[in-house]
Amino acid sequence: MADIPETQQPYADLTPDRMLDSLEGVGFACDGRILALNSYENRVYQLGQEDGGFVVAKFYRPGRWSDEGIREEHRFALELVESELPIVPPIEVDGETLHHHAGYRFAVYPRQGGRWPELGRDEEWEMLGRFIGRIHAIGAVGRFAHRQDISIERMGREASHFVLLCDWMPPHLVQGYHAIVDQLLVAVAEAFDRAGSFRQQRIHGDCHFGNVLWTGDGPHFVDLDDCVTGPAVQDLWLFLSGEREERSLQLQRLLRGYRQFHDFDYRELHLIEALRTLRMINYTAWIARRWADPAFPKAFPWFAETKYWEEHVLALKEQAAALAEPVLEVL
């Protein structure tokens, strides 16, 4: 991702007619029904087909990934599907999954139904863990050449520098923000040191409840747009919530299923709060970079308010305490 803000609206020319022309150009007979789905980084639409069915089209944000990086995402998805994992893959047309039309790059997916996972029973937590373990077992046998790594430099130092460079921070908070970020990134680096030489591998990268659809057969994983090289625990910690005891029990359930298909390095438990810290810092920079896209001021109106920045700095200070806590206990 370029460390500069977008200066123009990236999807200004993506009209309904252009969407329909894009899909019809690769053989999908659309009937004109278009429904925008919840997505900010890319633009994702459900399009009706003349046979009565639906497909989902993802139009990639210009400049974010190279063609090679997108194709690696697609190959990873297809590799997982070949191993009978419940991943929603891009549809191949004449051996190609990435298509171009009128300056946009896009991929087409089958529509997958499902509900938000609730994970009320131990068996559901374990099932989710088994599928993540299977994803990682496949992810460990190959490597990305064109995708990002989880990085303290990129997600911490570069992201926080960008926030300050763009003058989003109210002046009275700048010094405090700078000081707490410096403190946090030292603690994050120490956490990575404690974790030692853990395995870096291909992972989903953004594995949370919003990217899982639950059906009668269990979970289906969607949106590999953020797949990266990183530690396995990145695809586990986002499912954890509540008090410390609750999070420990949730992780224990996940790992009970996970370990049936893939080994877990328990040193990675040192990374959970470090990864949360990097996500907090990077999330703010992500919104700042995308502000020229009209979807962002509409979705995040509070970002331009002083209250948000006061709460953000406070949350970072609270995160310093979380980083100082012992790692979660898992039996």
N, C-alpha and C positions, 0 to 999 in steps of 0.2 A: 504494500500500500504506500503510495507516495505521501511524503510528510508535508503536504501543502493542502490548503482548503480547496474545495471545488469552487470554481468561479462562475460556473454556468449551470443551467438546469440540465442534468444528464438525460432526462427522458422527455424533454419538451416536444420532440417530434414523434414520440411513440403513440400515435393515434390508433383508434380501433381499426380503421381501414388498414393501417400498416401492420398491426398484429395479425389480422386475417390474411393479408397478402403473404406474410412471413410463413404462416403455417400451411397455407394452400400451396406455397412454392415447394414444400417438401412432402406434399401428398396428403395432407389432412383436409378433408372436405368439411369446412366449418359452416354452421347454419346461422351465425350471427349472434348467438348467445355468448355474452362475455361477463364474467364475474371476477372482480379484483379480489385477490386473496391477501391475507395479512403478511406483508413483507416490506421492509424498508430498504435493505441493502440492494436488493434486486427488485424487479417488478415481476410479479407472479400472477397469472390469470388462469381461471378455468374457462375453457372454450367448448361450447356445444358442437357436436358433430352431426352430420346429416343422418347418420344411422341411429341417432337418439342418444348416443353415448357422450362421454366427455373426455377431454385430455387437459393436462395442465402444462402451460408454457412458462418457462422462466427466461426472462430477458436480463442478461447479465449487465451489471453496472459497468459502463465504459471505463477502461483504464485500471480496473481493480486487479484482475488476473490476466495473465497472458493466455493465449490459446492453449499453450502446452500445459499450463497449470489447470485450466478447466478440463482438458482431456484427461489429466491425471485423476481428477475428482471422478470423472465418469468411469474410467477404467477401474478404479477402486470399487465403485458401486457395483459394476458388472462382475468383478472378481468375487465380491461378497455374495451376489445373487447366484453365481455358478456354484457356490458352496452351500446353496439352499438357505441362505440367511434372509430374513424378512426386511430387505432394503427396497425402497422404491427407486428403481433405476431409470436412467434416461432411455428413451426409445431409439433404437438404431434404425436409420433410414439409409439404405445402400451402404451399410458398414460405417456410417458416420453418426455421431451423437451431438456434435456441436455444429450449429448452422449459422449462416450469416445472411442478413437482408437489410438493406437501406442503412448500413452503418451500425446495426445492432447484432449482437451475438445472442443466440437463444438455444434452448434445449426443450424437448417435449417429453412429458412424463405421463404414465397412466394415472388416472385419478384413484386415490386410495382412501377409502372410508375409514372411520374409526372414531374413538372417543378419547377424551383426555384421561390418561392413566391415573387411577386413584391409589392403587397399591395399598389396599387395606389389609391384605392377608400376607403372611410370611411367604406363601407359595408364589405370590405375584412378584414380590421383591426378588426372590430367588430366580424366577423365570427371567426377569429383566437382567439380573446379573449373569445368567447363563448366556443370553444373547450378546451382551457386551463382551463377555469372555470369548465367545466365538468370533466376534468382529476383530478382537485384538489378536487372536490366534492367527487369523489370516493376515492382519495388518503387520504382524511381526516377520512375515516371510518375504516382504518386499520393502522398497524404500521409495520415497518421493524425491524427485529431482527438481521440481518446479514449484513446490508448495512451501509455505512458511514454516518455521520452527516456533515453538513457544519460547519466548526470549525475554529476559529481564530488560535487556537494552531496548528492544522494540516496544514492548508493552508497558514498560515502566519509565525509563529515562526519556526516550523519544516522545512518548505519549504525553508525559507531564510537561516537557519542554514545549511541545506544540500548543498545549492549553495556555501556557503563559505567553508564548509568542503571539498568539492571536488576540490577546487582551480581553479574553472572556472573563477572567477573574476580576471581581471588584477590587479596587486598589487596597482597601483595608484588610483583605484576606491574602494578598500575594505572599507576604513574608511567612505567614503561618502555613500556607499551602506548601511553599518551597521547603520549609523546615520539616514538616511532617512527611512529605514524600521522600526527602533524603533519608530520614530516619527509617521509614518503611522499607526502602530499597536495600538498605544495609541489612535489615532483619530478613528480608526475602533472600538475599544472597547467602546469608548464614544458614537459612533453612535448606537451600539447595545444597550447600556444603555438607550439612548433616545427613542429607539423603544420599550423598555419595554418588557413585557411578551407576545410577539407575539406568534402565533400558529406555532409549528413545526410539519410538516406533510410529508407524502410521496409526492415527486414531481419528475418531469422528470429529473431535475438537470442540463441538458445541452441543454436547449430549445432555439435554435437559427435557423436562416434561413437555415443553412446547414442540419438541422435535420427535416425539413418540406418539404414535396413534395406536390405541389399544383396540383389538378386535376379539372375537370369540376364540381365535387361535393364539392370542397373546400380542406382544408388541410388534409394531412395524416402525422402523426407523426411517426418517425422512431428512432431507436437507443436509447433504454432505458438503455444502458450500464452504464451510470453515474447516474441512479436514486438514490436518497439519501433522507434523512430526512432533511428538511430545511424550510425556509420561502417561502411563495407563490411568493413573488416578484422576487425570483431567476429565475422563469420561464417566467418573463415578461421583465426584464430590458435588456436582451441581444438583444431584438428586437429594442431597441431605438437607434437612431443615429442622428447626426446633432447638430445644435445649441440648446441652452436650450429651446427656444420657440417651436422648432420642436419636441423635445423629450417630452415636456409636452403635446403637442397635440396628439402625437402617443400614449402615455400612456393613455390619456383620452379616445381615441377611443378603445383601448384594453379593458379598464375597463368597458366601456359601454356594451360591450358584455359579459365580464367576470362575472359581477355582476348579470346577468340574471340567473346564475346557482350556484354561490358561493359568499359568502360574502368576502369582501376584507378589511383587517385591514390597514387603512391609515397610521398608525404608521410605517409600513414597508417601507414607502418612505424614511425614515432615513437610510435604509440599502443599497440603490442602489449603491452609490459610495463606501461604505464599501465593498460590495460584489465584485465590480469591482476591488478594490485594492487587495483583496485576490486572485482573479483570475489572476491578473497580476503577483503577486509574485509566486503563485503556478505553473503557466504555465512555467516559466523559470526552476523551479525545476523539473518539469515533463520531459522536454527535457533532462536535465542533467542526470536524472535517466535512461533514455532510450538510451543513446548515444551508448552503445555497440550493439544495434540493427542497422544493416546496413541501414534500411529505414530512420533512423533519420538524420545521417550526409548527406544523399542524399537529404532529404526534407528540412533540415534546415542548409545549409552549412554556413550561416552567423553567426550561434551560436558560432562558434569558433573564430570569429573576434573581435578585440577590439572595433570596431565601434558599434557592436551590444550592448556591455555592456555599452558603454558610452551613447547610446541612451536609454537603459533600465533604467539606473540611472536617466537620465534626465526626462523620462516619469514618474518615481515614484515621482520625485520632483514636477512635474506638477500636479500629482494626489493629492498631499497634498493640493493644492489650491482648487481642485474640492471637496475634503472632507469638506472644510471650507465653501462651498456655502450653501445657504438655500436649503431645499428640493424642488423637482419639484412641481409646483402648478398644481393641477388637479381639474377641476370644477366638 
